[in-house]
Amino acid sequence: MQKMIAVQTECFDTAKEEHKLRQGNPRIGAVVTFLGLMRDINEDDEVRTMTLEHYPGMTEKALAAIVDEAESRWNLEGIRVIHRVGELAPEDPIVLVMVASRHRGEAFRACEFVIDYLKTRAPFWKKEQTTDGERWVEARHCDKDAEAKW
């Protein structure tokens, strides 16, 4: 199985990443993609920018463990996870999860699993710049509920 994990400041090209995932593997029958974007609102407050921080090395290790868990649960042909860090503006892409498999059901389930686990188990910290100043973003209860279903 092809695996690729990246934590980066640079933007990514979703179409190019899909091509890299599929290239040279005619067994792939489905690719499911999740693209997370920066919103301009959170908790009814306007958000101007968001800064994502992480611990290099530890973050990649956590993402690799999530990908390995998905691979152990489903018959997959490939997974790509790209997560951005640094300062982001509304509409900027934050995270890309792509899962390839022979059949759509496994790709859908594995993609949802990866993003649900990423939201709760990957060491990222978010600081928002709002019209009222800066604030650190707390984990949401719905993210823990999504993780618990797995």
C-alpha positions in Angstrom: 0.0 0.0 0.0 1.2 3.5 -0.9 1.3 5.8 2.1 2.3 9.5 2.2 2.1 11.8 5.2 3.2 15.5 5.2 3.0 18.4 7.6 3.8 21.6 5.7 3.3 25.3 5.5 2.9 25.2 1.7 -0.4 24.9 0.0 -1.1 21.7 -2.0 -2.7 20.8 -5.3 -5.5 18.3 -4.7 -5.6 17.2 -8.4 -1.8 16.5 -8.4 -2.0 14.6 -5.1 -4.8 12.4 -6.5 -2.8 11.7 -9.6 0.2 10.7 -7.5 -2.0 8.4 -5.4 -3.6 6.6 -8.4 -0.6 6.6 -10.8 0.5 3.1 -11.7 -2.1 1.2 -9.7 -4.9 -0.2 -11.9 -6.4 -2.1 -8.9 -7.8 1.2 -7.6 -11.6 1.4 -8.1 -12.3 4.2 -5.7 -10.7 7.3 -4.3 -12.4 9.2 -1.5 -11.1 12.7 -0.7 -11.7 14.9 2.3 -10.6 18.5 2.0 -10.8 20.7 5.1 -10.9 24.4 4.6 -10.4 27.4 6.9 -13.7 29.0 7.8 -14.2 32.7 8.5 -16.5 32.0 11.4 -16.3 29.9 14.6 -18.7 30.0 17.5 -20.5 32.9 15.8 -17.4 35.1 15.8 -15.6 36.4 12.7 -12.2 34.7 12.3 -9.6 36.7 10.3 -6.8 34.2 10.5 -5.8 31.0 12.2 -2.4 29.8 13.2 -1.8 26.1 13.4 1.1 24.8 15.6 2.5 21.3 16.1 5.5 19.4 17.4 7.6 18.3 14.5 8.3 14.6 14.6 5.6 13.9 17.1 2.9 15.0 14.8 4.1 12.9 11.9 4.4 9.9 14.2 0.8 10.4 15.4 -0.5 10.7 11.8 1.4 7.6 10.8 -0.2 5.6 13.6 -3.6 6.8 12.4 -2.8 5.7 8.8 -1.5 2.3 10.1 -4.7 1.8 12.0 -6.8 2.5 8.9 -4.7 0.1 6.9 -5.2 -2.7 9.5 -9.0 -2.2 9.4 -9.6 -2.0 5.7 -8.2 -3.4 2.5 -6.6 -0.2 1.0 -4.4 0.6 -1.9 -3.1 4.0 -0.7 -3.5 6.9 1.7 -2.3 10.4 1.5 -2.6 12.8 4.4 -1.3 16.4 4.1 -1.9 18.9 7.0 -0.8 22.5 6.9 0.7 24.5 9.7 1.4 28.2 10.1 -0.9 31.1 9.4 -4.0 30.4 7.3 -6.7 32.7 6.0 -10.4 31.9 5.3 -10.8 29.6 2.3 -7.3 28.3 2.6 -7.0 24.5 2.5 -5.9 23.0 5.8 -6.0 19.3 5.5 -6.2 16.7 2.7 -7.1 13.1 3.3 -7.2 10.8 0.3 -7.9 7.1 0.5 -7.8 4.6 -2.4 -9.2 1.1 -2.4 -10.6 -1.4 -4.8 -14.2 -0.6 -3.7 -15.9 2.6 -2.6 -17.2 1.3 0.8 -13.8 0.7 2.2 -12.5 4.0 0.9 -15.4 6.0 2.4 -15.1 4.3 5.8 -11.3 4.6 6.0 -11.3 8.3 4.9 -13.9 9.1 7.6 -12.0 7.2 10.2 -8.7 9.0 9.4 -10.2 12.5 9.6 -12.2 11.6 12.8 -9.0 10.3 14.5 -6.9 13.1 13.1 -9.2 15.7 14.8 -8.7 14.1 18.2 -5.4 12.3 18.2 -3.0 14.4 16.2 -1.1 17.1 18.2 -2.1 20.3 16.5 -3.0 23.5 18.3 -5.1 26.2 16.8 -5.1 29.9 17.6 -7.7 32.2 16.0 -7.4 35.9 15.4 -10.9 37.3 15.7 -12.4 40.8 15.7 -12.1 40.6 19.5 -8.5 39.4 19.7 -6.7 36.1 19.9 -7.9 32.8 21.4 -6.9 29.2 21.5 -9.4 26.8 20.1 -10.6 24.1 22.4 -11.4 20.6 21.2 -15.1 20.1 20.3 -17.3 17.5 21.9 -18.6 16.4 18.5 -15.1 15.4 17.5 -14.8 13.1 20.5 -18.2 11.6 19.7 -17.1 11.0 16.1 -13.9 9.2 17.3 -15.9 7.1 19.7 -18.0 5.5 17.0 -14.9 3.7 15.7 
